[in-house]
Amino acid sequence: MNRLAQLFFSVLLFSGGNLFSQRVEAEALLSRDQIKIGEQVQLKLAVRYREGSKKSVVTWPELKDTIIGKVEIVKEDSILTHLANRASVLYEQVRNITITSFDSGMYVIPSQKFIVDEDTVQTDELQLYVSSIPVDTTKPIKDIKAIYDVPPPPVPFDSHEPTSWWIWATVAVVAIGVGLLVFYLTRKKKVEPEIIAAPGRKILLHEKYLEQLAELGRRKPWLQGELKQYHISLTEILRAWIVDRYRIHAKEMTTVEIIRTLNSMRANASAVMQLERALRMADMVKFAKWIPATDENENSLQLAINFIEATAEIPQPQMGPQR
């Protein structure tokens, strides 16, 4: 009996020491280790620990806008904690981080340090390979547009001069005449309105922007050699919609800032993902000289339409009094 007791306590002591030596461990994983410029990849950080009689205090690494150098952080999900193994009181905390890069090369994701109570543990280093986008050398290279000369400011009039009043009067008369002429010509030449609303119904805000996208799709500028201008127009419509819908300064923000702000406002997650795909494609065309296929240009337009439709605020019809 004494030998059985000694054997039991020996096994318990050995297993307890083994559990203690592996009380804390950390892990870093990439959803894939090869991407193209502008593509996104998921970086998963996890820490596992066994709790004793007191609740453990877990300190995560502090992350800024970049992981390292030219590897940018697009989005950080919330930290999720769950009980991985009830028998051994094993807890796990996980966070997913979306990263990207706009420069080709091999990047080393540094190890991340976690502190659980008094124990410190680090993840392994990871490698991320970012490849450049092949350029079609058979197509002609377009020159960069020349710098526009800014006209000098008008010479201010001296309000104290006795003859200044008739100058202002002349300017006012000419301005009124030009305004009336423009109004008359536009009224005569305008055959169909941009949006035909039902009688007595006010045009909704999202309908105005959807009509602008529809007009852009009818013109198909990417088939006329205006690829870059098409994506500029597409993003301008989207940014203007975001300004009116969410009241944020989207016209002065980068794509990363827009997506991060919308996610912090808990906007429609699926719609934000479609917006991000359209904006990323436009960034690649404008800055990386990417030449997408025809169906990719049409897909960007459809993504923009989907985003506006999914985030539109449609007022509910008011019910009349019941009799």
Residue pairs with C-beta under 8 A, 6 or more apart in sequence:
19 50
19 88
23 49
23 50
23 116
23 119
24 47
24 48
24 49
24 50
24 114
24 116
24 119
24 121
25 47
25 48
25 49
25 121
26 45
26 46
26 47
26 48
26 112
26 114
26 121
26 122
26 123
27 44
27 45
27 46
27 47
27 48
27 123
27 124
28 43
28 44
28 45
28 46
28 109
28 111
28 112
28 123
28 124
28 126
29 43
29 44
29 46
29 126
30 41
30 42
30 43
30 44
30 109
30 126
30 128
31 41
31 42
31 43
31 44
32 41
33 126
33 127
33 128
33 129
34 128
34 129
34 131
35 41
35 100
35 101
35 128
35 129
35 130
35 131
36 130
36 131
36 132
36 133
37 101
37 102
37 103
37 104
37 130
37 131
37 132
37 133
37 284
37 288
38 100
38 102
38 133
38 280
38 283
38 284
38 288
39 100
40 74
40 98
40 99
40 100
40 280
41 98
41 99
41 100
41 128
42 96
42 97
42 98
42 99
43 67
43 96
43 97
43 98
43 99
43 109
43 126
44 94
44 95
44 96
44 97
45 60
45 61
45 94
45 95
45 97
45 112
45 123
46 92
46 93
46 94
46 95
47 58
47 60
47 92
47 93
47 114
47 116
47 121
48 84
48 90
48 91
48 92
48 93
49 56
49 58
49 90
49 91
49 116
49 119
50 88
50 89
50 90
50 91
51 89
51 91
52 89
56 91
56 116
56 117
57 116
57 117
58 93
58 114
58 115
58 116
59 114
59 115
59 116
60 79
60 93
60 95
60 114
61 112
61 113
61 114
63 73
63 76
63 97
64 73
65 72
65 73
65 256
66 72
66 73
67 73
67 97
67 99
67 109
67 110
68 107
68 108
68 109
68 110
69 107
70 101
70 102
70 103
70 105
70 107
71 99
71 100
71 101
71 107
71 109
71 128
72 99
72 100
72 101
72 102
72 256
73 97
73 98
73 99
74 98
74 99
74 100
74 256
74 259
74 260
75 97
75 98
75 259
75 260
75 263
76 95
76 97
76 98
77 95
77 96
77 97
78 95
79 93
79 94
79 95
80 93
80 94
80 95
81 91
81 92
81 93
82 91
82 92
83 89
83 90
83 91
84 90
84 91
84 92
99 128
101 107
101 128
101 130
102 287
102 288
103 130
104 130
104 131
104 132
105 129
105 130
106 127
106 128
106 129
106 130
107 127
107 128
107 129
107 130
108 125
108 126
108 127
108 128
109 125
109 126
109 127
109 128
110 125
111 122
111 123
111 124
111 125
112 122
112 123
113 120
113 121
113 122
114 120
114 121
114 122
114 123
133 284
133 288
133 290
135 289
135 291
136 291
139 291
157 164
157 167
157 168
158 164
194 208
194 211
194 215
195 203
195 207
195 208
195 211
197 203
197 207
204 312
204 314
204 315
205 244
205 245
205 312
205 313
206 241
206 245
206 308
206 309
206 311
206 312
206 313
206 314
209 237
209 240
209 241
209 244
209 308
210 305
210 308
210 309
212 237
213 234
213 237
213 301
213 304
213 305
213 308
216 230
216 233
216 234
216 237
216 301
217 298
217 301
221 227
221 229
221 230
221 233
222 230
222 294
222 297
223 294
227 285
227 291
227 292
227 297
228 285
228 286
230 297
231 281
231 282
231 285
231 286
231 300
232 282
232 286
234 278
234 282
234 300
234 301
234 304
235 278
235 279
235 282
237 304
238 275
238 278
238 279
238 304
238 307
238 308
239 250
239 251
239 253
239 258
240 250
240 251
241 308
241 311
242 248
242 250
242 258
242 262
243 249
243 250
243 251
245 311
245 312
245 313
246 261
246 262
246 265
246 267
248 258
248 261
250 258
253 261
255 276
255 279
255 280
255 283
258 275
258 279
259 272
259 275
259 276
259 279
262 272
262 275
263 269
263 272
267 311
268 310
268 311
270 310
271 306
271 307
271 310
271 311
272 307
274 303
274 306
274 307
274 310
275 303
275 304
275 307
277 300
277 303
278 300
278 303
278 304
278 307
281 290
281 292
281 296
281 300
282 300
284 290
284 292
285 291
285 292
292 300
